[in-house]
């Protein structure tokens, strides 16, 4: 990091390079079905992040909750990238009511000589990958879980380990029912097929190399989403998604669109904190996506808050990165806008 005094005028070239870097790191965020539903613009000292509604999963996510969670993940990566460069920022969520597609304006406000703690997660951005492999049986230590709970709380969300046996059993039963409900919907299956691929050149979607080959023998207590729509999954069939593993629910106090953005920021912080510690994470969100099982989940677990993501956490073999859309297709700069 290059030291900068707080009273020094910002160098426009430094700002532009920092914001380009932040956009490149934002583009590495996780997203539902790897849809990458975001666009970026650089305007002065600000990075603006827009929701790309053309990538909205209308069947799985009719309200756009997971769409906004995905965009929140991207915004958190941008915050981390700028922190690692020594820039302090102001974050505005839905800053312009006349442009509802504008989800974030992240503005550089000054620079620090000291290291900004959030920047410690920057090295984990490229290493973080959704993991659908079989996890090891070793438990996650209590002190690590406590650290994760604190980290998520700093982002305005709640992380709840699911530990009581009756809660785990209810979670398994509801997850299996939600998975069956979704798979019985032809529209859901068609949407899933559109976003899975065996084309190694495709820059988005879930690739066959990242999913288990699925048939009747998986034996999971908590079903992993069946992305193997073409019967070409590269990973072993048995994923051992079990009730004995570390299970965590990420919740928010309210359930407004801005809370969905905050849930995404909290989720990405959790995922980067896990990656930094050598742990893998895999989402199990069917139970939350289906309205009926979502309501029953809140009742069975006595949740006062609103659940957004269920994760299984543990040690697992590393996953390769999935393809990404080129930044040139996602980012607009002031000079490009002036030329149009």
Secondary structure, 3 states (H helix, E strand, C coil): CCCCCCCCCCCHHHHHHHHHHHHHHHCCCCCHHHCCCEEEEEECCEEEEEECHHHCCCCCCCCCHHHHHHHHHHHHHHHHHHHHCCEEEEEEECCCCCCCCEEEEEEEEEECCCCCHHHHHHHHCCCCCCCCCCCCCCCCCHHHHHHHHHHHHHCCCEEEECCCHHHHHHHHHHHHHHHHHHHCCHHHHHHHHHCEECCCCCCCCEEHHHCECCCCCCCCCCCCCCCCCCCCCCECCCCCCCCCCEEEEEEECCCCHHHHHHHHHHHHHHHHHHHHCCCEEEECCHHHHCHHHHHHHHHHHCCCCEEEEEEEEECCCCCCCCCCCCHHHCEECHHHHHHC
